[in-house]
Amino acid sequence: MKCTQATIKCFFDLSDAISHEIRHGNCSAISLIKVYKIMIQFKIGVAFHRLGLYYLTGILDGISIAGIAPKSCRIRVVSALKYLKRAYALGVKESAHDIAWSFFQKCYDLKVKRQSNVPRYLLKQLRIWVKRALVYEHGRRKANMYHYLAWIEYHYGNLSDAISFWKKAARNGGGEAMLELAILYGYGEGVRKNLRLACYYFTKCSIIDPRLRENVDKEMGELGLK
């Protein structure tokens, strides 16, 4: 089914109104999800995208909605990817960033948290969606994509390629990439040891991404830079 721009606007006006009522305790959150489920029947790409993000984060239109999405993390991720890929096919190109993020989280969980090997198909999917996202993204969202590529190369022994990607991420404002570069320069891993550059990246990281300040302080302390 297709609908006109006027109809699409009416749907979003309705979702805004329901969101307002939910925030004031006058409406059930499930009503908002029902509206989006109707919208996807009309192949509205943004609706697919927002539902995909809801299954990933539990947040829809800025509202935290608990207890409605499936409890199983695996089922939620599968549902999220289904909606996000459909959104991408319908022209919502920023979905590529969120799909790449989903695959990165899965790879990170397997490699770092569970100390397991990451299946090749997951790495392949991560690379595919990162490359698609890089066509459309800018700034820190683009930095995220370079950071994911760097992470793959670093954990699979390609340090020089990882450093190259982290530098690209840092140039786009990626705080995590700046932290990684600071550590590498601090210890001289893969690059010539340079404490001045390490301090530069540590400082810039703290300014760009305050969430990483605790990590910065810890790493600087271990390097004797504080």
C-alpha positions in Angstrom: 0.0 0.0 0.0 1.1 3.5 -0.8 0.0 6.8 0.6 0.3 10.5 -0.1 2.6 12.9 1.6 -0.4 14.4 3.3 -1.4 11.0 4.7 2.2 10.5 5.9 2.1 13.9 7.7 -1.1 12.9 9.4 0.4 9.7 10.7 3.4 11.6 12.2 1.1 14.2 13.6 -0.8 11.4 15.3 2.4 9.8 16.6 3.4 13.2 18.0 0.1 13.6 19.7 0.2 10.1 21.2 3.8 10.7 22.4 2.6 13.9 24.2 -0.2 12.0 25.9 2.1 9.2 27.0 4.5 11.7 28.6 1.5 13.1 30.6 0.3 9.6 31.6 -2.9 9.8 29.6 -2.2 7.1 27.0 -0.6 3.6 26.8 2.7 3.2 25.1 1.4 0.3 23.1 -0.8 2.8 21.2 2.3 4.5 19.8 3.7 1.2 18.6 0.4 0.3 16.9 0.5 3.6 14.9 4.0 2.7 13.7 2.9 -0.8 12.8 0.1 0.7 10.7 2.6 3.1 9.1 4.8 0.3 7.9 1.9 -1.3 6.1 2.1 1.8 3.9 5.8 1.3 3.3 6.8 4.5 5.2 10.6 4.1 5.5 11.0 6.4 8.5 8.5 4.2 10.4 10.6 1.1 9.7 13.7 3.0 10.9 12.2 4.1 14.1 10.7 0.7 14.9 14.1 -0.8 14.2 15.8 1.6 16.7 13.1 0.8 19.2 13.9 -2.9 19.1 17.6 -2.0 19.5 17.3 0.6 22.3 13.8 0.3 23.8 13.2 4.0 22.9 10.6 5.2 20.5 10.1 8.9 19.7 12.2 9.7 22.7 10.1 7.6 25.1 11.5 4.6 26.9 9.0 1.8 26.4 9.7 -1.3 28.5 8.0 -4.7 28.5 6.5 -4.6 25.0 9.5 -5.7 22.8 10.4 -9.4 23.1 12.5 -10.3 26.2 15.0 -12.3 24.2 17.9 -10.1 23.1 18.5 -12.3 20.0 14.8 -11.9 18.9 15.0 -8.2 19.4 18.1 -7.8 17.3 16.7 -10.0 14.5 13.5 -7.8 14.5 15.6 -4.6 14.6 17.7 -5.7 11.6 14.6 -6.7 9.7 13.1 -3.2 10.1 16.3 -1.3 9.6 17.2 -3.2 6.4 13.7 -2.5 5.1 14.1 1.2 6.0 17.4 1.3 4.0 15.7 -0.3 1.0 13.0 2.4 1.2 15.6 5.1 1.1 16.3 5.9 4.7 20.1 5.7 4.2 21.0 6.6 7.8 19.7 3.1 8.7 23.1 1.7 7.4 24.8 3.3 10.4 22.5 1.6 12.9 22.7 -1.8 11.1 26.5 -1.5 11.3 26.3 -0.6 15.0 24.2 -3.7 15.6 26.7 -6.0 13.9 29.6 -4.3 15.7 27.9 -4.9 19.1 27.5 -8.6 18.2 31.2 -8.9 17.1 32.4 -7.0 20.2 30.3 -9.2 22.5 31.8 -12.4 21.0 35.4 -11.2 20.7 35.9 -9.2 23.9 33.3 -10.2 26.4 33.1 -13.9 25.6 36.6 -14.4 24.2 35.2 -16.3 21.3 36.0 -16.2 17.6 33.7 -14.0 15.5 32.2 -15.9 12.5 33.3 -14.7 9.1 29.8 -13.9 8.0 29.4 -11.4 10.9 32.6 -9.6 10.0 31.5 -9.6 6.3 28.1 -8.1 7.2 29.8 -5.5 9.4 32.2 -4.4 6.7 29.4 -4.3 4.1 27.2 -2.0 6.2 30.1 0.2 7.4 31.0 0.8 3.7 27.4 1.7 2.9 27.2 4.0 5.9 30.4 5.8 4.9 28.8 7.0 1.7 26.2 9.0 3.6 27.5 9.8 7.1 29.5 12.8 8.3 31.1 13.8 11.5 31.0 11.5 14.5 28.7 9.0 12.9 31.3 8.7 10.2 33.9 8.4 12.8 32.0 5.5 14.4 32.3 3.6 11.1 36.0 4.1 10.8 36.3 3.0 14.4 34.5 -0.2 13.7 36.9 -0.9 10.8 39.9 -0.2 13.0 38.6 -2.5 15.6 38.3 -5.4 13.1 41.8 -4.8 11.9 43.3 -4.5 15.4 41.8 -7.6 16.8 42.8 -9.6 13.8 46.5 -8.5 13.8 46.5 -5.8 11.2 47.7 -3.0 13.4 48.9 -0.6 10.6 45.5 -0.7 8.9 43.8 -0.2 12.3 45.9 2.9 13.0 45.0 4.3 9.6 41.3 3.9 10.3 41.6 5.3 13.8 43.3 8.4 12.4 40.4 8.8 9.9 38.0 8.4 12.8 39.9 10.9 14.9 39.8 13.5 12.0 36.0 13.1 12.1 35.7 13.8 15.8 35.8 10.2 17.1 36.6 10.2 20.8 37.1 6.5 21.1 39.6 6.6 18.2 41.5 9.4 19.9 41.7 7.4 23.1 43.1 4.4 21.1 45.6 6.5 19.3 46.7 8.1 22.6 47.3 4.7 24.1 49.3 3.5 21.1 51.5 6.5 21.1 51.9 6.3 24.8 53.2 2.8 24.7 54.8 2.9 21.2 52.6 0.1 19.9 52.7 0.0 16.1 54.0 3.6 16.1 57.1 5.4 17.4 56.5 6.2 21.1 55.5 9.9 21.4 54.2 11.1 24.7 53.5 14.6 23.4 51.1 13.1 20.8 49.7 10.8 23.4 48.9 13.8 25.6 47.4 15.6 22.7 45.0 12.8 21.9 44.2 12.2 25.6 43.3 15.9 26.0 41.3 16.1 22.8 39.4 12.9 23.7 38.4 14.4 27.1 37.1 17.5 25.4 35.3 15.8 22.6 33.7 13.0 24.6 33.4 13.6 28.3 32.1 10.1 28.8 35.6 8.8 28.3 37.3 11.1 30.9 37.5 8.3 33.4 39.3 6.0 30.9 41.6 8.9 29.9 42.5 9.5 33.6 43.2 5.8 34.1 45.4 5.4 31.0 47.3 8.7 31.7 47.9 7.5 35.3 49.3 4.2 34.1 51.6 6.0 31.6 52.8 8.5 34.3 51.4 11.4 32.5 49.3 12.9 35.3 
